[in-house]
């Protein structure tokens, strides 16, 4: 497949561009990683910059941008905590978005995908894997500094509570963000997907200035991207580092 000839920056991020390919829109990230591709995605070089196709079928964040997400995404130079990183596909895209001056602390609890995440991090120097359970954020407070945002992709009934507990512990303060790839089918079948979304937004509205949620169909069935900016006076910058336990494992590099 031929690479697009023209890239146009999107308003939501300085490190994501869009292009037209036939009758469809494609997204590309300005990557900080090195080849080979993660899952066979396309890489091209233009004017000394390497771009990597940002695939909506692989990444819920890409799907959200194509579906009109206007709430912002991780930005250059920021630190983000990623919950539910699995083998690191979207985490590597978030690492592209924050660039070489940013960091992504990628939490995964299952050993098999974590091993793949560790291998991927060898090619993304700003992607830092953390072996830990997102339900137990105190286990990795010695490894994750205060961050500018929390991104979560956790298919659990209590996914909203998990994200909020991590946000309360690690976000720097007002104006920081968290994004949740909400999987409604994991929240029970007693309510329709739209009702689960409404319940989630009701739970988050007291702590967030919510951005309009977007449905991720047809790329990810029963998923929405939900998120926004933290309201003033709520979350702080986390506990004192000297009092933090060091129970989780951190791959390879010392955190900055």
Beta strands, then each sheet from edge to edge (+ up, - down):
strand 1: 8-10
strand 2: 13-21
strand 3: 24-30
strand 4: 43-46
strand 5: 49-54
strand 6: 79-83
strand 7: 103-108
strand 8: 127-131
strand 9: 149-152
strand 10: 177-183
strand 11: 208-210
strand 12: 214-215
strand 13: 223-230
strand 14: 249-250
sheet 1: 1+ 2- 3+ 5- 4+
sheet 2: 11+ 13- 10+ 9+ 6+ 7+ 8+ 14-
sheet 3: 11+ 13- 12+
end
